[in-house]
Amino acid sequence: MTLFHNLVSGWRNCNLESPPYLFPDDVSYITSGNFKVFQSFDEYVSSKEFGLSSDINMHTGLLPIPFVGNLEKATIFVLMLNPGLSAGDYFAEQQPEFRNSQIQNLRQENENVEYPFIFLNPQFAWHPGFVYWHKKFNDVIENLAKQLGTTYQEAMSILAKNLACLELLPYHSKSFGSGSSLKVLPSVKAMQNFVYEVLIPKAKDGKVTIIATRGVKNWQLPKHENIIIYEGNETRSAHLSLTSRGGMAIANHLSLLKQKSG
């Protein structure tokens, strides 16, 4: 079962008492280099890194995001490179309700919530993560609501229950400059193993759809009708609207689920 995979059990053992917040097996690998720990929103916005688009540090003072969504129940998996960074991420983690939802997600204790993909939860519409993902899926959600004859919020909940995002590298950064970490960090290997051992077999059995949008070479996915691998300009924009291959695959997947459910 998914929840007994080393990826999930590892993150359930992540120390969340104080930063740096790390995958347990990553600790011995993160001793120096491009890693920064800011204790608060105020500390970050007063630092020399604030606002720099060239900041390639991995911010381990923020809770990692190796995945978003419920891995056991999701049927659509979007593969990315690593979580982005804004001052809003630091501010959000000082809000108890949002932080608790993040921890619930990290520990995969989100199987019975209305929006397991927390960045599609309307209660967090103020968060930069919601702004990012909602923009990507807006027309997919509208299309689903129209198909089902339901409200936008109900369609959003259906997508949130079927959707998961996987990040190859779990730590936030403004710009990506940690290619060497992809080769050595145990958290990266655990994520790759999860995809190879759990998701690819499910995709081949027609149970899930995989869409690799960023870091596609590092995911090393096989060709299959249920595995969409972005190429060229697709990887830069990583669009998931109905005009993209990934967005259309998601819409078709949700339509099939509707047909199977009657």
Phi, psi and omega in degrees: 000150183305317188288350176260004179291150182302330179300310183289315181296325177297313181289333175293338179264008179293133177288119182246012181286319181202152180287159004285145179263114189224148167302130188311317183284350178279342191306314184288346181268342186252085181246336181199192178087214189274060178231132181231141176237109172254135187277344185200169174302313182298319180295320180293311185290345177262003182272165179287343178281340185301128175085351183281119176290342181271003180291111181255007179295146170270124187267094184271010169274350174262149176299133178296156174231081177287333181202156173229132182111173178266113187291334182284322187257343182297147178237355178234123183238119177260123183260125183239190182259298174200158182295142176284187185214134169213166177301330179299332177294319178292317179298318183298324183287353173270358178263113188306317183297316180291316180300318179297322178293323177297315180295319177302318178294314183298324180271000181056047175251037188240022186290338184246019180266160183290326181230077179299330171276093194297337181277010168241015177274117182303335179295340179248029182297342179280347187279143179299331177293322176295315180303316181296308186284324179297321178298321180294325189252006187306308183286334174295318179292316178300317180297318179295318179299320179293317180298319185271349184064041184234180181282162178299317181296321179293320176295322178296321178295320179298315178296317182298331179279338182258353189252140170220145173246135176246132176254127181298316176248124191277354188261141183293144169207153178287310175233149182274125177210033187238042181302325181294329180294332180296337183269343188237334187288128177301329179296325178293315179298320179297321179292315178300318179296322178299316179296314183291319188274330186249308190282315183300316175301322178295321179296318180293334177272001179078017183269334181222160171247131179248134179231109179267115185252329182226152179060034191298325180295326182284338177283333175052057183271147175282163176280134179195151182297337179261010178236110180263123181244114180291152181224154173051234182297336179301323183288333180284318182274327181051038181295146176229023177282176181292348177271359180253160178297319181293316180298319178293323178296321178294314180299316179295320179298314180295324179295319177295321178298320179297317180295319181293328182278353178087000000 
